[in-house]
Amino acid sequence: MPNARGCVGDSVRLYRVAVVVFSLAFVGIGCALLVRTAVEGGGVVGFLLGALFIALGAGRLTLERRRAG
């Protein structure tokens, strides 16, 4: 039976993995939005949302790396 410290450590590790997974998903969604917008002929909203999703994912990855390292 794991002690309280082990459970907390596992929870923190799971949280960090989830942050990385969702951050990469946001970057992927942003790239897909940019590509789809470009293929369809462009539009300010599509490019803006794509760039914002990429910035969100990259920023969150950067913050997580600083916190963990």
Stockholm file with secondary structure:
# STOCKHOLM 1.0

chainA/1-69         MPNARGCVGDSVRLYRVAVVVFSLAFVGIGCALLVRTAVEGGGVVGFLLGALFIALGAGRLTLERRRAG
#=GR chainA/1-69 SS CCCHHHHHHHHHHHHHHHHHHHHHHHHHHHHHHHHHHHHTTCCHHHHHHHHHHHHHHHHHHHHHHHHHC
#=GC SS_cons        CCCHHHHHHHHHHHHHHHHHHHHHHHHHHHHHHHHHHHHTTCCHHHHHHHHHHHHHHHHHHHHHHHHHC
//
